[in-house]
Amino acid sequence: MSIKTEGIIGESTTLREVFRVLEKVAPTESTVLVTGESGTGKELIVRALHSNSLRQDKPFVPINCGAIPKELLESELFGHEKGAFTHAIRTRPGRFELADGGTIFLDEIGEMDLTLQVKILRVLQEKEIERVGGAGVKKVDVRIVAATNRNLEKEVEAGRFREDLYYRLNVIPLHLPPLRERGGDILLLAEHFLSLFCKKRGRDNLRLSRDAAKALAVYPWPGNVRELENFMERMSILAEGAQVEAADLPQKILDAAGDLVSLPDPPEPELPREAPVSRGNGEFGWPVLADLKAKNMDLKEFLETIEERLLLEALNMAAGVKNQAAEILGIKRTTLIEKLKKRNME
């Protein structure tokens, strides 16, 4: 992959699909709407979008629309003239002016007031802004990228988000999967964060015990990557041994895991599709006719057997969770269920 994805860690099928879309859209000027649950890393993806764009040498200006009171957000976005309101003691440019030539990231745009949505629509259509208290317009050359953890289609139906703005923003939709759907990425990220925080604290690198890894792999992580990062920071402080044991984990994670002994080994990070498993000589060995003869099978039996082995391996990697197994295989959950039913493997 030729794109720069600094800070984004993962090898799952769903994340590779995000990278595939990112690689195509980054060099364009198209508006992008990034969606996903809170804590999935939407700002990292948007930064990667900017750093792979033709505007990479120009400013990247983020603003969290949900963190600024709505009465102040207009001034933050568009700037204000001296005397426009109380305490406006000097003229101040807004984020759109600061981002001129580059990218502005409107995070949590679903929280934006309807009156401001009209003004964002004008920027998208006319490429111009007007400062609060100003008498004229200013042209700006910015690429707008927005993100939200809300379902904007439902917000439109409820009358809380403008339909015309939604379609203007949603030229290229980019959905970030929740951590629970990223298979082996959970442990890949856990090990990364644990190593990072141990290094910061000057302590020997901690590892995850087998049982701890099993429990972390099946926990649903409602707070996604942010929750996992915060948890591994806690482990780097509180874990007393040379590795994180199941006994170090909070009860909610242990309750989600259930009987650790009965859980299969945790899933390994997925290999990229472009790098299939080697037979040992450094090269991938495709099946040949001699393999069919050695197994005394015809082509149909041989392919069915290979598919069944891959289905079983994916289910084991996903600890029996069908959504994750389907994601590992790169197929839809319904397709997986059909294949399992066909083989009486449900």
Steps between C-alpha positions, in 0.01 A plus 500: 500500500643834391313730739637636827302376800715611794339431835237261359567143612316198365496229238134391500297466182266783599786742567672408173174589322513844666859541378394396148236776486739747664764436234250577224340810650800672663644655179161640398320813616182311593327568831519202737269402786662266753261305720556260787445450869674722751860396557557324166772744387314724256746790539796271422331397176428863409862597571612214275262629233662843519858370509436300181324785321633766262451745791738318735739798521216735593324538839293226660252670734271289722206629701268301725152636433361327809755642744437870434178677614280570200504876568880499463535243221413744220780734606742207529416382151470828312681754719370838614560870456600731785193606695275229351394397851598554862868421559577509125783746563689412181436350159561126499513255207303177528599139434395517134742785436775321690442192287513690169675282243480196727245279675248585770370213711152552644486236770163401652315704239178330608503724809491820294205738530270525196570871449871431469438209266364750247829691511707183456286418197582843358873436539464172316300658219660844464847452654454818702447605862387806690647597836267569790435874489656523155358691204648294218594149397840335475589223258658190654655197335454212741421132482228414751510165675234428762452224756223385729403211726131570429284349228449814291227341288292459817595853607369627166174307549464651849555851364822556694731500197452663162446253218676719242808532722504125567516422128766767445717348773437137414666503156746234618381306807774336703388275787739396775416159648469460879787320669286193575477435124875518440600150613871466577548878496382505863810319625726674249390836643510374860863390466589827329345719769644288780850528354456874448391573857762271656768686305363834620522380860844348462387152600573169329258420224193312622345218301147364504451157652308249290186529715516879510531509120198268467290728719604820322429343160135421579416816699279727280690826573205744492745791522700356209869583450488787749372266774766240417776763507390633838472148638851401390636817662333386823656153465846652449461664843312239702624161372765376743646196325697458180177457307136602520306211651127431486489587872614855412192556280186672632193289568301638205759361256513164678118483505490562124757225443325238712693173544855579383599133486234423239593795277716423195839663463469870420494602133827589333525818292389432145750463221445742211335338203801590288726290729356146519639245742827341393560127483837548661727578206407869496257462211129433499415157364178481303326160501587282200339192345737278698335629819160377378643157420680481834172566682307271262247777435335656199507878450166564672595298811841666517362855482224419751762364743721807465203731557387304805848519656511876444154541652605305809823694534316832475244391762781394734682830449178689574422290810178388332373854436351482150524874427873491563546172311324648196719810525815286515389313186401820321139385444160607627364347819199365307733328252693340786179373662386350167832316463483371858141380456595322180762303694289457817760705686251743659 
